[in-house]
Amino acid sequence: MSIYQIFRDLHSGFRYIVFLLVLVAIIQSLLGWLGNKPYTELNRKINLFALISAHTQLLIGIVLYFLSPLVQFNSGTMKDPTTRYFTVEHWFAMIIAIVLITIGHSKAKRIETSAGKHKTIAIFYLIAFFVIIGAIMAGHLPVLGS
């Protein structure tokens, strides 16, 4: 098993941890916000672990990016849908999602009210979640015109 395969499998498997933690953070934030519940230490930890897992996935992805045989910058990169997806599109969308999670977490830390913290996490993490889902789905859609 090559180092590329190890990182590919790690990146592929770790996505479920990120997916689950972000989803749990969204659900508990929505319940806290809509149910007017206090923002607890458990809420903070779930949100933080979701943030950390997303950043860890990014670091694994960076290593994978440079180990990948798909990443070849030449005149054909943008013409081939698979290469373009992994070289440009996937990266761009995932960085946007991680930035949204980071902003949401940072903003929530500075808010005094429980409802405000829950609302901020719910909104930013939910938007990031949809960006992640959209990016993953874009990689599995058939290419038009081919």
C-alpha positions in Angstrom: 0.0 0.0 0.0 1.5 3.3 -1.1 1.5 6.5 1.0 -1.0 8.0 -1.5 -3.4 5.2 -0.9 -3.0 5.6 2.9 -3.9 9.3 2.7 -6.7 8.7 0.2 -8.3 6.1 2.5 -7.7 8.3 5.5 -9.3 11.3 3.8 -12.1 9.2 2.5 -12.9 7.7 5.9 -12.4 10.8 8.0 -15.1 12.6 6.0 -17.7 10.6 8.0 -16.4 12.0 11.3 -16.5 15.5 9.9 -20.0 14.9 8.5 -21.3 13.5 11.7 -19.8 16.2 14.0 -20.9 19.1 11.8 -24.4 17.5 11.6 -24.6 17.0 15.4 -23.4 20.6 15.9 -26.1 21.8 13.6 -28.9 19.8 15.2 -27.9 20.7 18.8 -27.6 24.4 17.8 -31.0 24.4 16.1 -32.6 22.7 19.1 -30.9 25.2 21.4 -31.8 28.2 19.3 -35.4 27.2 18.6 -36.0 25.7 22.1 -34.4 28.7 23.8 -32.0 26.4 25.7 -28.8 27.5 27.5 -25.5 27.2 25.6 -23.6 24.6 27.6 -20.1 23.3 27.8 -21.2 20.3 25.8 -22.5 22.6 23.0 -19.1 24.4 23.0 -17.2 21.1 22.8 -19.3 19.6 20.0 -18.9 22.8 18.0 -15.2 22.9 18.7 -14.7 19.2 17.7 -16.6 19.8 14.5 -14.3 22.8 13.7 -11.2 20.7 14.6 -12.3 17.8 12.5 -12.9 20.0 9.5 -9.4 21.5 9.8 -7.9 18.1 10.3 -9.6 16.9 7.1 -8.2 20.0 5.3 -4.7 19.1 6.4 -5.1 15.5 5.3 -6.5 16.8 2.0 -3.5 19.1 1.5 -1.1 16.2 1.9 -3.3 14.0 -0.4 -3.4 16.9 -3.0 0.3 16.9 -3.4 0.6 13.1 -3.4 -2.1 12.6 -5.9 -1.3 11.5 -9.5 -4.4 13.4 -10.6 -2.8 16.8 -9.8 -0.9 17.8 -12.9 -1.0 21.3 -14.0 -0.9 21.4 -17.8 -3.0 22.4 -20.7 -5.4 19.5 -20.2 -6.1 20.1 -16.5 -9.2 22.3 -17.1 -10.4 20.2 -20.0 -10.7 16.9 -18.1 -13.7 17.1 -15.7 -12.2 14.6 -13.1 -8.9 16.4 -13.0 -10.5 19.8 -12.9 -12.8 18.7 -10.0 -10.0 17.4 -7.8 -7.5 20.2 -8.8 -9.8 23.2 -8.5 -13.5 22.7 -7.7 -13.3 20.4 -4.7 -10.6 22.4 -3.0 -12.4 25.7 -3.6 -15.7 24.5 -2.1 -14.2 22.8 0.9 -12.1 25.8 1.8 -15.2 28.0 1.7 -17.0 25.5 3.9 -14.1 25.4 6.4 -13.9 29.2 6.4 -17.7 29.4 7.2 -17.3 26.9 10.1 -14.4 28.9 11.4 -16.2 32.3 11.1 -19.3 30.8 12.8 -17.3 29.4 15.7 -15.3 32.6 16.2 -18.4 34.8 16.1 -20.3 32.5 18.5 -17.5 32.7 21.0 -17.9 36.5 21.2 -21.7 36.5 21.6 -23.0 36.8 25.1 -26.5 35.2 24.8 -27.2 31.5 24.5 -29.7 32.1 21.7 -27.2 34.2 19.8 -24.5 31.5 20.1 -26.9 28.8 19.0 -28.2 30.9 16.1 -24.7 31.8 14.8 -23.5 28.2 14.9 -26.7 26.9 13.3 -26.6 29.4 10.4 -22.8 29.2 9.6 -22.5 25.4 10.1 -25.6 24.8 8.1 -24.4 26.9 5.1 -21.0 25.1 5.3 -22.8 21.7 5.4 -24.7 22.5 2.3 -21.5 23.7 0.5 -19.8 20.4 1.5 -22.8 18.3 0.3 -22.9 20.3 -3.0 -19.2 19.9 -3.6 -19.4 16.2 -3.0 -22.4 15.8 -5.2 -20.7 17.9 -8.0 -18.0 15.3 -8.1 -20.5 12.5 -8.8 -22.7 14.2 -11.4 -22.4 13.2 -15.0 -20.6 15.8 -17.1 -23.0 17.5 -19.6 -22.1 17.2 -23.2 -19.9 14.1 -22.8 
